[in-house]
Amino acid sequence: MSRPVIGIFDSGFGGLTVMRALLALIPQADYVYLGDTARLPYGSKSRETIARYAVGSAHFLEAHGADLLVIACNTASALALDALEAEAKIPVLGVIEPGADAAARAATPGHSGVLVLATQATVQSHAYARACAAHGLQAYEKACPLLVPLVEEGWTDHSVTEEVLRLYLEEALSGARAQGILPTTVLLGCTHYPLLQPLLERVLYKHFPPLPGSPPIRILDSAAATAQRVAARFMATPLSKTDAPSCEFFATDSVEKFQRLGSSFLGQPIAQVQHVDLGG
């Protein structure tokens, strides 16, 4: 019987949606989470800087006993996964490939269009487009820069957010169809976005019914897909079920803010957060 330690890294709070899904799927594991909140947003940094930050964070989690590293940050997954795989001494999993794989499994014959909603940095990397193309899917990537601050403001079911989502979807679906892509799947390419999924579903089904002959548009969460990929790694391993998960949280900036915002992402109170200084 073994009890793995899963390390989770993000530039901020969004990766807690991945941890939330992991806790539901693998309660027999222990967890250590690092939010590099002092150096966000990663999207404004160079690839080299993001890789340096991510590698340093990976070494921190390794030193705290992680057996597996989940990069619960789309920007780091898009721009630093190769560097992490080369430097880390433990297996590393990002969020992009599991999301694309889930979209491929959800696709029906003749309907291979995927609409990816993500941050500007993730869209500019075209990581999702490449991952989807490898699965035979056509992806249209749409940057939604207003969604992260709206989520962090707590406006996940607000009329302002609803209108912003409607406008983004209108622009995205129009742009996709202009390129001959008919999306039947919306892939949430940012770990903040799962908190918006109920509102997104209402907006999508109210304002954007499927085209004649097309199936209803399905929403997929890359955070949930990543958790399922991690769970699959442990299917053949007997895990101890005697104790509740041990969860450690570290942040490189205000621990009070991490507790306050992080609890909504994790879906449960965060009792304690430890501050860590990883340098500049």
KOLVEX-393871 format. One record per residue (C-alpha): residue in one letter; x negated, y, z negated; residue number from 0. Coordinates in Angstrom, 1 decimal. Each point is the difference from the previous one (the first is absolute). Layout:
N
<node resn="A" px="X" py="Y" pz="Z" resi="NUM"/>
...
END
This chain:
280
<node resn="M" px="0.0" py="0.0" pz="0.0" resi="0"/>
<node resn="S" px="-1.4" py="3.4" pz="0.9" resi="1"/>
<node resn="R" px="1.2" py="3.6" pz="-0.4" resi="2"/>
<node resn="P" px="-1.3" py="2.3" pz="2.7" resi="3"/>
<node resn="V" px="-0.7" py="3.7" pz="-0.4" resi="4"/>
<node resn="I" px="1.3" py="2.0" pz="2.9" resi="5"/>
<node resn="G" px="-1.6" py="3.4" pz="0.5" resi="6"/>
<node resn="I" px="2.0" py="2.7" pz="1.7" resi="7"/>
<node resn="F" px="-1.4" py="3.2" pz="1.4" resi="8"/>
<node resn="D" px="1.7" py="3.2" pz="1.3" resi="9"/>
<node resn="S" px="-0.9" py="3.6" pz="0.3" resi="10"/>
<node resn="G" px="3.0" py="0.8" pz="-2.2" resi="11"/>
<node resn="F" px="3.3" py="-1.4" pz="-1.2" resi="12"/>
<node resn="G" px="1.5" py="-1.6" pz="3.1" resi="13"/>
<node resn="G" px="-1.9" py="-3.2" pz="-0.4" resi="14"/>
<node resn="L" px="2.1" py="-0.7" pz="-3.1" resi="15"/>
<node resn="T" px="2.8" py="-1.0" pz="2.4" resi="16"/>
<node resn="V" px="-2.3" py="-2.8" pz="1.1" resi="17"/>
<node resn="M" px="-0.7" py="-0.9" pz="-3.6" resi="18"/>
<node resn="R" px="3.8" py="0.0" pz="-0.7" resi="19"/>
<node resn="A" px="0.5" py="-2.5" pz="2.7" resi="20"/>
<node resn="L" px="-2.9" py="-2.1" pz="-1.2" resi="21"/>
<node resn="L" px="1.2" py="-0.1" pz="-3.6" resi="22"/>
<node resn="A" px="3.3" py="-1.4" pz="1.3" resi="23"/>
<node resn="L" px="-1.6" py="-2.7" pz="2.2" resi="24"/>
<node resn="I" px="-3.1" py="-0.9" pz="-2.2" resi="25"/>
<node resn="P" px="0.8" py="0.6" pz="-3.7" resi="26"/>
<node resn="Q" px="-2.6" py="-2.7" pz="-0.8" resi="27"/>
<node resn="A" px="-2.9" py="2.4" pz="1.0" resi="28"/>
<node resn="D" px="-1.6" py="2.8" pz="-1.9" resi="29"/>
<node resn="Y" px="-0.4" py="3.4" pz="1.7" resi="30"/>
<node resn="V" px="-2.4" py="3.0" pz="-0.1" resi="31"/>
<node resn="Y" px="1.0" py="3.1" pz="2.0" resi="32"/>
<node resn="L" px="-2.2" py="3.0" pz="0.9" resi="33"/>
<node resn="G" px="1.5" py="3.2" pz="1.3" resi="34"/>
<node resn="D" px="-2.6" py="2.4" pz="1.4" resi="35"/>
<node resn="T" px="2.2" py="3.0" pz="-0.7" resi="36"/>
<node resn="A" px="-2.9" py="2.4" pz="-0.5" resi="37"/>
<node resn="R" px="-1.0" py="-0.3" pz="3.7" resi="38"/>
<node resn="L" px="3.2" py="-0.2" pz="1.8" resi="39"/>
<node resn="P" px="1.2" py="0.5" pz="2.6" resi="40"/>
<node resn="Y" px="-2.2" py="-2.3" pz="1.9" resi="41"/>
<node resn="G" px="1.5" py="1.0" pz="3.3" resi="42"/>
<node resn="S" px="-2.0" py="3.2" pz="0.1" resi="43"/>
<node resn="K" px="-3.3" py="-1.7" pz="-0.5" resi="44"/>
<node resn="S" px="-2.4" py="-1.5" pz="2.6" resi="45"/>
<node resn="R" px="-0.2" py="-3.8" pz="0.7" resi="46"/>
<node resn="E" px="-3.4" py="-0.1" pz="-1.7" resi="47"/>
<node resn="T" px="1.3" py="1.7" pz="-3.2" resi="48"/>
<node resn="I" px="3.1" py="-2.2" pz="-0.2" resi="49"/>
<node resn="A" px="-2.2" py="-3.1" pz="0.4" resi="50"/>
<node resn="R" px="-2.3" py="1.2" pz="-2.8" resi="51"/>
<node resn="Y" px="2.8" py="0.8" pz="-2.3" resi="52"/>
<node resn="A" px="1.7" py="-3.4" pz="0.7" resi="53"/>
<node resn="V" px="-3.2" py="-2.0" pz="-0.4" resi="54"/>
<node resn="G" px="-0.7" py="1.6" pz="-3.3" resi="55"/>
<node resn="S" px="3.5" py="-0.7" pz="-1.2" resi="56"/>
<node resn="A" px="-0.3" py="-3.6" pz="1.2" resi="57"/>
<node resn="H" px="-3.2" py="-0.4" pz="-2.1" resi="58"/>
<node resn="F" px="1.8" py="1.5" pz="-3.0" resi="59"/>
<node resn="L" px="2.8" py="-2.6" pz="0.3" resi="60"/>
<node resn="E" px="-2.4" py="-2.8" pz="0.5" resi="61"/>
<node resn="A" px="-1.8" py="1.0" pz="-3.2" resi="62"/>
<node resn="H" px="3.4" py="-0.2" pz="-1.8" resi="63"/>
<node resn="G" px="0.5" py="-3.6" pz="1.0" resi="64"/>
<node resn="A" px="2.0" py="0.2" pz="3.2" resi="65"/>
<node resn="D" px="0.0" py="-3.3" pz="2.0" resi="66"/>
<node resn="L" px="1.8" py="1.5" pz="3.0" resi="67"/>
<node resn="L" px="0.2" py="3.6" pz="1.2" resi="68"/>
<node resn="V" px="3.1" py="1.6" pz="1.5" resi="69"/>
<node resn="I" px="-0.5" py="3.3" pz="1.8" resi="70"/>
<node resn="A" px="3.4" py="1.4" pz="-0.7" resi="71"/>
<node resn="C" px="-0.8" py="3.2" pz="2.0" resi="72"/>
<node resn="N" px="0.8" py="0.3" pz="3.7" resi="73"/>
<node resn="T" px="-2.7" py="2.5" pz="0.7" resi="74"/>
<node resn="A" px="-2.7" py="-2.1" pz="-1.7" resi="75"/>
<node resn="S" px="1.3" py="-3.1" pz="1.7" resi="76"/>
<node resn="A" px="-0.1" py="1.7" pz="3.4" resi="77"/>
<node resn="L" px="-3.4" py="1.7" pz="-0.4" resi="78"/>
<node resn="A" px="-2.0" py="-2.0" pz="-2.6" resi="79"/>
<node resn="L" px="1.0" py="-3.6" pz="0.1" resi="80"/>
<node resn="D" px="-3.0" py="-1.1" pz="2.0" resi="81"/>
<node resn="A" px="-2.4" py="1.7" pz="-2.5" resi="82"/>
<node resn="L" px="1.9" py="-1.6" pz="-2.9" resi="83"/>
<node resn="E" px="-0.2" py="-3.5" pz="1.5" resi="84"/>
<node resn="A" px="-3.7" py="0.4" pz="0.5" resi="85"/>
<node resn="E" px="-0.8" py="1.4" pz="-3.5" resi="86"/>
<node resn="A" px="2.5" py="-1.8" pz="-2.3" resi="87"/>
<node resn="K" px="-0.9" py="-3.3" pz="-1.6" resi="88"/>
<node resn="I" px="3.6" py="-1.1" pz="-0.2" resi="89"/>
<node resn="P" px="2.8" py="-0.4" pz="2.7" resi="90"/>
<node resn="V" px="1.5" py="3.3" pz="1.2" resi="91"/>
<node resn="L" px="3.5" py="0.5" pz="1.4" resi="92"/>
<node resn="G" px="1.4" py="3.2" pz="1.5" resi="93"/>
<node resn="V" px="3.6" py="1.0" pz="0.6" resi="94"/>
<node resn="I" px="0.0" py="0.5" pz="3.8" resi="95"/>
<node resn="E" px="-0.4" py="-3.5" pz="1.3" resi="96"/>
<node resn="P" px="2.6" py="-1.5" pz="-2.3" resi="97"/>
<node resn="G" px="2.4" py="2.7" pz="1.1" resi="98"/>
<node resn="A" px="-0.6" py="-0.7" pz="3.7" resi="99"/>
<node resn="D" px="0.3" py="-3.7" pz="-0.6" resi="100"/>
<node resn="A" px="3.4" py="0.4" pz="-1.8" resi="101"/>
<node resn="A" px="1.2" py="2.1" pz="3.0" resi="102"/>
<node resn="A" px="-1.0" py="-2.8" pz="2.4" resi="103"/>
<node resn="R" px="1.8" py="-2.6" pz="-2.0" resi="104"/>
<node resn="A" px="3.1" py="2.2" pz="-0.2" resi="105"/>
<node resn="A" px="0.0" py="0.7" pz="3.8" resi="106"/>
<node resn="T" px="2.5" py="-1.8" pz="2.2" resi="107"/>
<node resn="P" px="-0.7" py="-1.0" pz="3.7" resi="108"/>
<node resn="G" px="0.2" py="3.0" pz="2.2" resi="109"/>
<node resn="H" px="-0.1" py="2.5" pz="-2.8" resi="110"/>
<node resn="S" px="-3.6" py="0.8" pz="-0.9" resi="111"/>
<node resn="G" px="0.2" py="3.7" pz="-0.8" resi="112"/>
<node resn="V" px="-1.2" py="1.2" pz="-3.4" resi="113"/>
<node resn="L" px="0.3" py="3.5" pz="-1.5" resi="114"/>
<node resn="V" px="-2.7" py="0.7" pz="-2.5" resi="115"/>
<node resn="L" px="0.6" py="2.8" pz="-2.5" resi="116"/>
<node resn="A" px="-3.3" py="1.0" pz="-1.7" resi="117"/>
<node resn="T" px="-2.2" py="2.9" pz="-1.0" resi="118"/>
<node resn="Q" px="-1.9" py="2.1" pz="2.4" resi="119"/>
<node resn="A" px="-3.3" py="-1.6" pz="-0.7" resi="120"/>
<node resn="T" px="1.3" py="-3.5" pz="0.5" resi="121"/>
<node resn="V" px="1.8" py="0.9" pz="3.2" resi="122"/>
<node resn="Q" px="-3.2" py="1.7" pz="1.4" resi="123"/>
<node resn="S" px="-2.0" py="-3.2" pz="-0.7" resi="124"/>
<node resn="H" px="2.5" py="-2.0" pz="2.1" resi="125"/>
<node resn="A" px="-0.7" py="-3.0" pz="-2.2" resi="126"/>
<node resn="Y" px="3.6" py="-1.1" pz="0.0" resi="127"/>
<node resn="A" px="0.3" py="0.3" pz="3.8" resi="128"/>
<node resn="R" px="-3.1" py="-2.3" pz="0.4" resi="129"/>
<node resn="A" px="1.3" py="-2.5" pz="-2.6" resi="130"/>
<node resn="C" px="3.4" py="-0.1" pz="1.6" resi="131"/>
<node resn="A" px="-1.5" py="-0.4" pz="3.5" resi="132"/>
<node resn="A" px="-2.0" py="-3.0" pz="-1.2" resi="133"/>
<node resn="H" px="3.4" py="-1.6" pz="-0.9" resi="134"/>
<node resn="G" px="1.5" py="0.9" pz="3.4" resi="135"/>
<node resn="L" px="2.0" py="2.9" pz="-1.3" resi="136"/>
<node resn="Q" px="0.4" py="3.6" pz="1.3" resi="137"/>
<node resn="A" px="-0.4" py="2.6" pz="-2.8" resi="138"/>
<node resn="Y" px="0.9" py="3.6" pz="-0.1" resi="139"/>
<node resn="E" px="-1.6" py="1.8" pz="-2.9" resi="140"/>
<node resn="K" px="1.6" py="3.0" pz="-1.6" resi="141"/>
<node resn="A" px="-1.7" py="2.2" pz="-2.6" resi="142"/>
<node resn="C" px="2.3" py="1.1" pz="-2.8" resi="143"/>
<node resn="P" px="-2.1" py="2.5" pz="-2.1" resi="144"/>
<node resn="L" px="3.0" py="1.3" pz="-2.1" resi="145"/>
<node resn="L" px="1.0" py="-3.4" pz="-1.4" resi="146"/>
<node resn="V" px="-2.9" py="-0.5" pz="-2.5" resi="147"/>
<node resn="P" px="0.6" py="3.3" pz="-1.8" resi="148"/>
<node resn="L" px="3.7" py="-0.5" pz="0.0" resi="149"/>
<node resn="V" px="-0.5" py="-3.5" pz="-1.7" resi="150"/>
<node resn="E" px="-2.4" py="1.4" pz="-2.5" resi="151"/>
<node resn="E" px="2.5" py="2.8" pz="-0.8" resi="152"/>
<node resn="G" px="2.5" py="-2.8" pz="-0.8" resi="153"/>
<node resn="W" px="2.4" py="1.0" pz="2.9" resi="154"/>
<node resn="T" px="0.5" py="-3.6" pz="1.2" resi="155"/>
<node resn="D" px="3.8" py="0.5" pz="0.2" resi="156"/>
<node resn="H" px="0.3" py="3.7" pz="0.8" resi="157"/>
<node resn="S" px="1.8" py="1.7" pz="2.8" resi="158"/>
<node resn="V" px="-3.2" py="1.8" pz="1.1" resi="159"/>
<node resn="T" px="-1.8" py="-3.3" pz="0.3" resi="160"/>
<node resn="E" px="2.9" py="-1.5" pz="1.9" resi="161"/>
<node resn="E" px="-0.1" py="2.8" pz="2.5" resi="162"/>
<node resn="V" px="-3.8" py="-0.3" pz="0.3" resi="163"/>
<node resn="L" px="0.3" py="-3.7" pz="0.7" resi="164"/>
<node resn="R" px="2.7" py="0.6" pz="2.6" resi="165"/>
<node resn="L" px="-2.2" py="2.4" pz="1.9" resi="166"/>
<node resn="Y" px="-3.0" py="-2.3" pz="-0.2" resi="167"/>
<node resn="L" px="2.0" py="-2.9" pz="1.3" resi="168"/>
<node resn="E" px="1.6" py="2.0" pz="2.7" resi="169"/>
<node resn="E" px="-3.5" py="1.2" pz="1.2" resi="170"/>
<node resn="A" px="-1.5" py="-3.5" pz="-0.3" resi="171"/>
<node resn="L" px="2.8" py="-1.9" pz="1.8" resi="172"/>
<node resn="S" px="0.1" py="2.6" pz="2.8" resi="173"/>
<node resn="G" px="-3.8" py="-0.2" pz="0.4" resi="174"/>
<node resn="A" px="0.0" py="-3.8" pz="-0.1" resi="175"/>
<node resn="R" px="2.7" py="-0.3" pz="2.6" resi="176"/>
<node resn="A" px="-1.7" py="2.6" pz="2.3" resi="177"/>
<node resn="Q" px="-3.0" py="-2.4" pz="0.0" resi="178"/>
<node resn="G" px="2.2" py="-3.0" pz="0.8" resi="179"/>
<node resn="I" px="-0.1" py="-1.4" pz="-3.5" resi="180"/>
<node resn="L" px="3.3" py="-1.1" pz="-1.5" resi="181"/>
<node resn="P" px="-0.6" py="-0.4" pz="-3.8" resi="182"/>
<node resn="T" px="1.9" py="-2.7" pz="-1.7" resi="183"/>
<node resn="T" px="-2.2" py="0.1" pz="-3.1" resi="184"/>
<node resn="V" px="-1.0" py="3.0" pz="-2.2" resi="185"/>
<node resn="L" px="-3.3" py="-0.8" pz="-1.8" resi="186"/>
<node resn="L" px="-0.7" py="2.1" pz="-3.1" resi="187"/>
<node resn="G" px="-3.7" py="0.7" pz="0.4" resi="188"/>
<node resn="C" px="-0.5" py="1.9" pz="-3.3" resi="189"/>
<node resn="T" px="0.2" py="-1.4" pz="-3.4" resi="190"/>
<node resn="H" px="2.1" py="3.0" pz="-1.2" resi="191"/>
<node resn="Y" px="2.7" py="-0.8" pz="2.5" resi="192"/>
<node resn="P" px="1.6" py="-3.0" pz="-1.7" resi="193"/>
<node resn="L" px="1.5" py="2.4" pz="-2.5" resi="194"/>
<node resn="L" px="1.9" py="1.6" pz="2.9" resi="195"/>
<node resn="Q" px="1.2" py="-3.3" pz="1.5" resi="196"/>
<node resn="P" px="3.6" py="0.2" pz="-1.3" resi="197"/>
<node resn="L" px="0.4" py="3.5" pz="1.3" resi="198"/>
<node resn="L" px="-1.7" py="-0.8" pz="3.3" resi="199"/>
<node resn="E" px="2.4" py="-2.9" pz="0.5" resi="200"/>
<node resn="R" px="3.0" py="2.3" pz="-0.5" resi="201"/>
<node resn="V" px="-1.4" py="2.6" pz="2.4" resi="202"/>
<node resn="L" px="-1.0" py="-2.6" pz="2.6" resi="203"/>
<node resn="Y" px="3.3" py="-1.8" pz="0.1" resi="204"/>
<node resn="K" px="2.1" py="3.2" pz="-0.2" resi="205"/>
<node resn="H" px="-1.7" py="2.0" pz="2.7" resi="206"/>
<node resn="F" px="-1.8" py="-2.5" pz="2.2" resi="207"/>
<node resn="P" px="2.1" py="-3.1" pz="0.9" resi="208"/>
<node resn="P" px="-1.8" py="-2.6" pz="2.1" resi="209"/>
<node resn="L" px="0.2" py="0.4" pz="3.8" resi="210"/>
<node resn="P" px="2.4" py="-2.3" pz="1.9" resi="211"/>
<node resn="G" px="-1.5" py="-3.4" pz="0.2" resi="212"/>
<node resn="S" px="-2.6" py="0.6" pz="-2.7" resi="213"/>
<node resn="P" px="0.0" py="-1.5" pz="-3.5" resi="214"/>
<node resn="P" px="0.4" py="2.3" pz="-3.0" resi="215"/>
<node resn="I" px="-3.2" py="1.8" pz="-1.0" resi="216"/>
<node resn="R" px="-1.7" py="-1.7" pz="-2.9" resi="217"/>
<node resn="I" px="-2.2" py="1.7" pz="-2.6" resi="218"/>
<node resn="L" px="-3.1" py="-1.8" pz="-1.1" resi="219"/>
<node resn="D" px="-2.3" py="1.0" pz="-2.9" resi="220"/>
<node resn="S" px="-3.7" py="-0.6" pz="0.4" resi="221"/>
<node resn="A" px="-0.4" py="0.0" pz="-3.8" resi="222"/>
<node resn="A" px="2.3" py="-2.9" pz="-0.4" resi="223"/>
<node resn="A" px="-1.6" py="-1.8" pz="3.0" resi="224"/>
<node resn="T" px="-3.4" py="0.5" pz="-1.6" resi="225"/>
<node resn="A" px="1.2" py="-1.5" pz="-3.3" resi="226"/>
<node resn="Q" px="1.4" py="-3.0" pz="1.9" resi="227"/>
<node resn="R" px="-3.4" py="-0.5" pz="1.7" resi="228"/>
<node resn="V" px="-1.7" py="0.1" pz="-3.4" resi="229"/>
<node resn="A" px="2.5" py="-2.5" pz="-1.4" resi="230"/>
<node resn="A" px="-0.7" py="-2.4" pz="2.9" resi="231"/>
<node resn="R" px="-3.7" py="-0.1" pz="-1.0" resi="232"/>
<node resn="F" px="0.9" py="-1.5" pz="-3.4" resi="233"/>
<node resn="M" px="2.7" py="-2.5" pz="1.1" resi="234"/>
<node resn="A" px="-2.3" py="-3.0" pz="-0.2" resi="235"/>
<node resn="T" px="-1.6" py="1.2" pz="-3.3" resi="236"/>
<node resn="P" px="1.7" py="-1.0" pz="-3.3" resi="237"/>
<node resn="L" px="0.3" py="3.1" pz="-2.1" resi="238"/>
<node resn="S" px="0.4" py="0.4" pz="-3.7" resi="239"/>
<node resn="K" px="3.6" py="1.1" pz="-1.0" resi="240"/>
<node resn="T" px="-0.6" py="0.3" pz="-3.7" resi="241"/>
<node resn="D" px="-0.4" py="3.8" pz="-0.3" resi="242"/>
<node resn="A" px="1.5" py="3.1" pz="1.5" resi="243"/>
<node resn="P" px="-2.2" py="1.9" pz="2.5" resi="244"/>
<node resn="S" px="-2.8" py="2.1" pz="-1.5" resi="245"/>
<node resn="C" px="0.0" py="3.3" pz="1.8" resi="246"/>
<node resn="E" px="-2.8" py="2.6" pz="-0.2" resi="247"/>
<node resn="F" px="0.3" py="3.4" pz="1.6" resi="248"/>
<node resn="F" px="-2.8" py="2.4" pz="0.8" resi="249"/>
<node resn="A" px="0.1" py="3.5" pz="1.6" resi="250"/>
<node resn="T" px="-2.7" py="2.4" pz="0.9" resi="251"/>
<node resn="D" px="2.1" py="3.1" pz="-0.9" resi="252"/>
<node resn="S" px="2.8" py="0.8" pz="-2.4" resi="253"/>
<node resn="V" px="1.2" py="-3.1" pz="-1.8" resi="254"/>
<node resn="E" px="3.2" py="1.8" pz="-1.1" resi="255"/>
<node resn="K" px="1.0" py="0.8" pz="3.5" resi="256"/>
<node resn="F" px="-0.8" py="-3.6" pz="1.0" resi="257"/>
<node resn="Q" px="2.2" py="-1.4" pz="-2.7" resi="258"/>
<node resn="R" px="2.9" py="2.4" pz="0.9" resi="259"/>
<node resn="L" px="0.0" py="-0.5" pz="3.8" resi="260"/>
<node resn="G" px="-1.4" py="-3.5" pz="-0.1" resi="261"/>
<node resn="S" px="2.9" py="-1.4" pz="-2.0" resi="262"/>
<node resn="S" px="2.5" py="0.8" pz="2.7" resi="263"/>
<node resn="F" px="-2.2" py="-1.7" pz="2.6" resi="264"/>
<node resn="L" px="-0.5" py="-3.1" pz="-2.1" resi="265"/>
<node resn="G" px="3.6" py="-0.1" pz="-1.2" resi="266"/>
<node resn="Q" px="-0.9" py="-0.3" pz="-3.6" resi="267"/>
<node resn="P" px="-1.8" py="2.1" pz="-2.6" resi="268"/>
<node resn="I" px="-3.8" py="0.1" pz="0.0" resi="269"/>
<node resn="A" px="-1.0" py="-0.1" pz="-3.6" resi="270"/>
<node resn="Q" px="-3.7" py="0.9" pz="0.4" resi="271"/>
<node resn="V" px="-2.3" py="1.4" pz="2.6" resi="272"/>
<node resn="Q" px="-3.7" py="0.3" pz="-0.4" resi="273"/>
<node resn="H" px="-2.0" py="2.8" pz="1.6" resi="274"/>
<node resn="V" px="-3.1" py="-0.9" pz="2.1" resi="275"/>
<node resn="D" px="-2.5" py="2.2" pz="1.7" resi="276"/>
<node resn="L" px="-1.2" py="-1.4" pz="3.3" resi="277"/>
<node resn="G" px="-2.0" py="3.1" pz="1.0" resi="278"/>
<node resn="G" px="0.4" py="2.3" pz="3.0" resi="279"/>
END
